[in-house]
Amino acid sequence: MTFPHRHLLGIEQLRPEEITTILDLAEEYVALNRGDKKHSDVLSGLTQINMFFENSTRTQASFELAGKRLGADVMNMAMQASSVKKGETLIDTALTLNAMHPDLLVVRHPHSGAVDLLAQKVNCAVLNAGDGRHEHPTQALLDALTIRRAKGRLHRLSIAICGDIAHSRVARSNIMLLGKMENRIRLIGPPTLMPSGIEEFGVEVFDNMDEGLKDVDVVMMLRLQKERMDGGFIPSEREYYHRYGLDAEKLSHAKPNAIVMHPGPMNRGVEIDSDIADDINRSVIQEQVEMGVAVRMAAMDLLARNLKGTA
């Protein structure tokens, strides 16, 4: 398996066959993670630094576990309490990191483009764990793997992405990935939570859940990004749930075998009804978490091969 990129900064740069390469390798790591011996040595001797300028429990834990299962030396830097708070620039941070000689750098940052800037200044492979409203590539990849395993394919499906599209880097990365794989994408949400010019992405836009969910194969709910909202985007959470929260009645408009997804953390009773979230016949939310570790293992493995010159 070859992967011609030095970094994984976004879905935008990836070709369909490169996406498939990551997913195929991730399948091998799903099997490894489900076995008795959950460890490999492909990152043995390499150093992985996780730098999260924004809080994240599941993504950071997933990357940490992925690195450790591959045999890397993993270090977490608490950036919320770091020198950056004292006025250190991103460039200074890059120079400091270069002096430590890491091999893999996992970065989450609240500003779009910050991870790309860091990648230009460091001498190691960089993985984007989410930057502002821009991209979250490993989330889109783990979603793609979850869909492919549940549906047996990742093309020519009808997929609805519902909720806070405007503030969601998850939505942006998924729209790009699922579009590259020839799926029909529908976006559903209130007009206040739709970014301007979204139709240029080749998607269908709905503000009514019943219409938007008609006969879809996949229902992907999004978290309300309250921390990114600076105004009255929704009348109230109660009203939002009434119109856009996924419950059994709204889900009945999708195909009978449609799967339900959510990147987490979920606001139960706001974006999704608990009965739907916990329905083992429809919800693949726990599978998404499992696939996250495998996808991140695959991505780091492929980037490390380039570091070692074996790709």
Order of alpha helices (4+ residues) and beta strands (2+ residues): alpha-beta-alpha-beta-alpha-beta-alpha-beta-alpha-beta-alpha-beta-beta-alpha-beta-alpha-alpha-beta-alpha-alpha
